[in-house]
């Protein structure tokens, strides 16, 4: 209000009000998304989710990472994966497995955090020249297959988190997603297939 009252003319005042309106609309979208997410998680209890425990082996990959806002993850993710595909093609690298993403807890709890996407490749001398060579670590996960768009992937996350807690083996480390079928394979989001991977402590280990 102080800025509006101090505006030297109507044009400046309208610009301030328009900027404030944009921020309020953005906050409203975030609130509505959070409400929808919570509603889906509550409703998800009636829909069984098949979960299996699996050790995902380490592998060579090319990768990019950044600190991002949760609301920007979708756009960043698409651009980052497109960049990795272009890098692999330019270097003549052969993809050896599904592309994936790794996301720190802060992205979900603080709405901002570290994210990484990766593209597994077969070993080649040209990998070193890409500047984005990265070794994907091995880890144990509880894994659920999520079919469809990512807008309701929180249902799978809720089921996995419940499973890990119920077994007393909620593991440390970021969650992982593996995109078996994604936007570069089909424009039909209903056909997307994503493995959601929740870190699990080994059997017999104390929960973190």
C-alpha positions as CSV (number, residue, x, y, z in Angstrom):
1,X,0.0,0.0,0.0
2,X,2.9,2.4,0.8
3,X,4.3,1.8,-2.7
4,X,0.9,2.4,-4.3
5,X,0.3,5.6,-2.4
6,X,3.8,6.8,-3.2
7,X,3.5,6.1,-7.0
8,X,4.2,9.2,-9.0
9,X,1.5,8.6,-11.6
10,X,-1.3,6.2,-12.6
11,X,1.0,4.2,-14.9
12,X,3.4,3.5,-12.0
13,X,0.5,2.7,-9.7
14,X,-1.1,0.3,-12.1
15,X,2.3,-1.5,-12.7
16,X,2.7,-2.0,-8.9
17,X,-0.9,-3.3,-8.6
18,X,-0.5,-5.6,-11.6
19,X,2.8,-7.1,-10.1
20,X,1.1,-7.6,-6.8
21,X,-1.9,-9.3,-8.5
22,X,0.5,-11.7,-10.3
23,X,2.1,-12.7,-7.0
24,X,-1.3,-13.3,-5.4
25,X,-2.4,-15.4,-8.4
26,X,0.8,-17.5,-8.1
27,X,0.3,-18.0,-4.4
28,X,-3.3,-19.1,-5.1
29,X,-2.2,-21.6,-7.7
30,X,0.3,-23.0,-5.2
31,X,-2.3,-23.2,-2.5
32,X,-4.8,-24.9,-4.8
33,X,-2.1,-27.4,-5.9
34,X,-1.3,-28.2,-2.3
35,X,-5.0,-28.7,-1.4
36,X,-5.4,-31.0,-4.5
37,X,-2.3,-33.0,-3.4
38,X,-3.6,-33.5,0.1
39,X,-7.0,-34.5,-1.2
40,X,-5.4,-37.1,-3.5
41,X,-3.3,-38.5,-0.7
42,X,-6.4,-38.9,1.5
43,X,-8.3,-40.6,-1.3
44,X,-5.3,-42.7,-2.3
45,X,-5.7,-45.0,0.7
46,X,-8.6,-46.7,-1.0
47,X,-6.5,-47.5,-4.1
48,X,-3.9,-50.3,-3.6
49,X,-0.4,-49.5,-4.9
50,X,1.8,-52.5,-5.7
51,X,5.2,-52.0,-4.0
52,X,8.4,-54.1,-4.3
53,X,11.8,-53.7,-2.7
54,X,14.7,-53.5,-5.1
55,X,18.4,-52.6,-5.1
56,X,19.1,-50.3,-8.0
57,X,22.7,-50.9,-9.2
58,X,25.0,-48.0,-9.8
59,X,25.7,-47.0,-13.4
60,X,27.5,-44.5,-15.6
61,X,25.4,-41.5,-16.6
62,X,25.4,-38.0,-17.8
63,X,23.6,-35.6,-15.5
64,X,22.7,-32.0,-14.7
65,X,21.6,-30.6,-11.3
66,X,20.3,-27.4,-9.9
67,X,18.6,-25.8,-6.9
68,X,15.0,-25.2,-8.0
69,X,11.6,-24.1,-6.7
70,X,9.1,-26.8,-6.5
71,X,6.7,-24.9,-8.8
72,X,9.4,-24.7,-11.4
73,X,10.5,-28.4,-11.3
74,X,8.3,-29.5,-14.2
75,X,9.7,-27.0,-16.7
76,X,13.3,-27.4,-15.4
77,X,12.9,-31.2,-15.7
78,X,11.8,-31.1,-19.3
79,X,14.5,-28.7,-20.4
80,X,17.2,-30.6,-18.5
81,X,16.2,-33.9,-20.0
82,X,16.1,-32.4,-23.5
83,X,19.6,-31.0,-23.0
84,X,20.9,-34.4,-21.8
85,X,19.5,-36.1,-24.9
86,X,21.1,-33.5,-27.1
87,X,24.4,-33.9,-25.4
88,X,24.3,-37.7,-25.7
89,X,23.4,-37.5,-29.4
90,X,26.2,-34.9,-30.1
91,X,28.8,-37.2,-28.3
92,X,27.5,-40.3,-30.0
93,X,26.6,-41.9,-26.6
94,X,24.4,-45.0,-26.4
95,X,21.7,-44.8,-23.8
96,X,21.8,-47.8,-21.5
97,X,18.7,-47.4,-19.4
98,X,15.7,-45.2,-18.5
99,X,16.4,-41.6,-17.7
100,X,15.6,-40.6,-14.1
101,X,15.5,-37.8,-11.6
102,X,16.7,-37.5,-8.0
103,X,15.0,-35.0,-5.6
104,X,16.0,-33.9,-2.2
105,X,13.5,-33.8,0.7
106,X,13.6,-30.0,0.8
107,X,11.8,-29.8,-2.5
108,X,8.7,-31.3,-0.8
109,X,9.1,-29.9,2.7
110,X,10.4,-26.4,1.9
111,X,9.1,-26.0,-1.7
112,X,12.7,-25.4,-2.9
113,X,15.7,-27.7,-3.0
114,X,18.2,-29.7,-5.1
115,X,17.1,-31.7,-8.1
116,X,19.1,-33.8,-10.6
117,X,18.2,-35.5,-13.8
118,X,20.4,-38.2,-15.4
119,X,20.6,-40.3,-18.6
120,X,22.5,-43.6,-18.2
121,X,25.0,-44.3,-21.0
122,X,27.4,-47.0,-22.0
123,X,31.0,-46.3,-21.3
124,X,32.8,-44.5,-24.1
125,X,35.9,-42.2,-24.3
126,X,33.6,-39.4,-25.4
127,X,31.8,-39.4,-22.1
128,X,34.6,-37.5,-20.5
129,X,34.3,-34.8,-23.1
130,X,30.7,-34.0,-22.3
131,X,31.5,-32.2,-19.0
132,X,28.4,-33.8,-17.4
133,X,29.8,-37.3,-16.7
134,X,28.3,-38.7,-13.4
135,X,28.2,-42.0,-11.5
136,X,24.8,-42.9,-10.3
137,X,25.1,-44.5,-6.9
138,X,23.6,-47.9,-6.0
139,X,20.9,-47.9,-3.3
140,X,17.9,-49.9,-2.0
141,X,14.4,-48.6,-2.6
142,X,10.8,-49.4,-2.2
143,X,9.5,-49.0,-5.8
144,X,6.0,-48.4,-7.1
145,X,5.0,-48.0,-10.7
146,X,3.0,-44.8,-11.3
147,X,1.0,-44.9,-14.6
148,X,-0.3,-41.6,-15.9
149,X,0.6,-37.9,-15.6
150,X,2.8,-36.6,-12.8
151,X,0.0,-34.4,-11.5
152,X,-1.1,-37.2,-9.1
153,X,2.2,-38.9,-8.5
154,X,1.8,-37.8,-4.8
155,X,-0.5,-40.9,-4.4
156,X,2.4,-43.2,-5.1
157,X,4.7,-41.2,-2.8
158,X,2.2,-41.4,0.0
159,X,1.9,-45.2,-0.4
160,X,5.6,-45.6,-0.4
161,X,6.2,-43.4,2.6
162,X,3.5,-45.3,4.5
163,X,5.1,-48.6,3.5
164,X,8.6,-47.5,4.7
165,X,7.3,-46.1,8.0
166,X,5.2,-49.2,8.7
167,X,8.2,-51.4,8.2
168,X,10.4,-49.2,10.3
169,X,12.9,-48.9,7.5
170,X,12.5,-45.3,6.2
171,X,15.9,-44.8,4.6
172,X,18.1,-41.7,4.3
173,X,18.7,-39.9,1.0
174,X,16.7,-38.4,-1.8
175,X,13.8,-40.0,-3.6
176,X,14.4,-41.2,-7.1
177,X,12.2,-41.4,-10.2
178,X,12.8,-43.5,-13.3
179,X,10.9,-42.5,-16.4
180,X,10.2,-45.8,-18.3
181,X,7.8,-44.0,-20.7
182,X,7.7,-40.2,-20.6
183,X,7.2,-37.0,-22.6
184,X,9.9,-37.9,-25.2
185,X,8.2,-41.2,-25.9
186,X,4.5,-40.1,-26.1
187,X,2.5,-37.0,-25.9
188,X,-0.3,-38.9,-24.2
189,X,0.3,-38.4,-20.5
190,X,-2.0,-41.2,-19.6
191,X,0.6,-43.5,-21.1
192,X,3.5,-42.3,-19.0
193,X,5.0,-44.9,-16.8
194,X,7.2,-43.7,-13.9
195,X,8.9,-45.9,-11.2
196,X,8.8,-43.9,-8.0
197,X,11.6,-45.1,-5.7
198,X,11.6,-44.4,-1.9
199,X,15.0,-45.0,-0.1
200,X,14.9,-47.9,2.3
201,X,17.2,-48.9,5.1
202,X,18.4,-52.5,4.9
203,X,16.4,-55.1,6.7
204,X,17.4,-55.3,10.4
205,X,18.8,-51.7,10.3
206,X,17.4,-49.0,12.6
207,X,15.2,-46.5,11.0
208,X,16.6,-43.0,10.6
